[in-house]
Amino acid sequence: MNQQGQSRIKLHHINISHQELYQQLYQNPSVMQYIGTPLNNEQVVKSFELLIERDGLFADQMTMMIHYRAKYVGLIQAKLKENHWSLGIMLLPEYHGKGIAQESHELIIKLIEQSPNFSKHQSLLAKCMSANKAANALYRNLGFKLMDSETEMNTTTNRWERNL
């Protein structure tokens, strides 16, 4: 947020015009470093088509493109699963360290609270690899509590939770 309390970030619902950025994100090894193996062209196209088809049809999922300084620089997603909203974010590497992830999370949390599926009994959930120091610091700064860690195939994932 800037000094007047206005966000430098805008979130826009994903649409077909965002396919190029979606592809950049999912094929960039730096972006995918703490997420998984980068996708090939066919996988990206299929994933994007499924996302576009589903997103917006149901109130249990929001995929928003992050707009910063006249450019789309990443995406943030919230999915309602059982009684919690699971959060995830991806940013182009050149936009890391600028506070964009924190502002984007603050904005999507406001959208969740306005969602028709919102309930005060729900919580926010985020998972990130323990090696991803920036993501762990982000969730701590956003008021999430580290609930537990799970190690699988030599990779430890932290589970962060925050009540709404």
N, C-alpha and C positions, 0 to 999 in steps of 0.2 A: 504494500500500500504506500502511496505517496503521503506527503505531509498533510494534505487535505482529507485523507481517509479514502481517497478514490483509488481504485485498482488500476495498475498499469496494464493489466491483463484483461482480455475479454475471452469468454468461452462461447463457442459456436457449435451447434449440433453438427456432427459429421455428416457429410453428403458426398455425392459422387465426385465433386470437384477436388476433394482432398486425397484422392487415390495416390497421387505422386508423393506427397509427404508421408502418407501411410507406408508406402513402399520404401522410402528413404529410411524411415525409422526401423522397420522390421528387417531390413537388409544391412543395417549399419552394425558392424561388430562392436563398436564402442557402446552404442545404445543397448545392444543385446547382451553385453558382457555379464550382467547380473540377472538376466531374464531367461535366456536359453539360446539355442543355436539360431543364427540368422536364417531367415526363410529364403527359399529360391523364388524366382519370378512366379511360377505356377502356384506355389503355396500362398504367396502374398495376394495374388489375384483372387483365389478361392476364399481366403480369409476375409478379404475386404468385401467381396460380394455377399458373404454370409452376414457380416457385420451390418452392412447397409440394409440388407433385407430385414434383419431383426431389430436393429436399433430404431427407436421411435415407435415401434408397434406395441411395445409393452412398457409399462411404467416401472419395471424392475431393472431397467438398464439404461444408463446414460453414457454415451461416448461423445466427448466434447473436444473440439480442436482448440488449441491454445493459441491465441492471437496476441502478439507482442510487437509493438513498434512497427505496425503496418505489415506484419508477416506472420504466417502460421509457423510455429516453432516446435509443436509437439501435440500430444493428446493426453487426456486424462479420462479415466473411466470409473464408473461406480456401478456395481451389480448387487442387487438385493438377493441374498442367499439366506434362507431360513430367517433368522432374526437379526442379521447384520448386513451392512453395506460394505462390500469388499472394494477397496480402492486400488488403482494402479495408474502410473504415470510414465510417459516416455517423452524425453526432450532431445532435440538435436544437441550434440556435444558442445557446440559453440555457445549454447545458451545455459549451460550449467553454471552454478555459482552466482546467479543474478537475482535470486529470490523468486524466480518464476514458479518453481514447484510449490513453494509455500503459498503464494498468492492463489495459484490454481486450485490447490486443495481447499483453501478458505472459501473460494467461490463455489466449488462443487458441493461443499458441505451445505452452503446456503441453498443450493438447488435441491439437494436431498431433503432438506427440511421443508421445502415447498412442494415436494412430490406427493401425489395422491396416495402413494404407498408408505408414506412416512408415518412412523409411530414413535412416541417417546420411549418405548420399551426396546427400541433397536439400538445397535451400536455400530461403530465404524471399525473395520478390520483392515489391516494392511500387513502384507508379508513381504519381507525383503531378505536377501542374503546377508548374513552377519558381516561378510567382507565389504558390503556396500556401506561404507561409513557415512556418506552423505545422506542416503535414504534413512538410515537409522537415526541420525541427528535430526533430520526433518520431522520424523514422526514423534520423536521426543519433544521437539520444539512446538509441535502442534497439540501437545497435551495427551498424546497416546501413552499408554503404559505397556511395557514389555511383558507379555503374558507367558510366553515360553519360547523355546528354541527346539528345532528338530533337525537332526543330522541324517542325511540320506546320500549315499554314494559320495562321501567325503565333502559334502556341501551342507553347511548349516544355514537354516532359514529361521529368522526371527518372526514371531507373530506379535503384532502390536494391536492394541484395542483401545477405543475411547467411547465412552457413553455419549449419546446425543442429548 
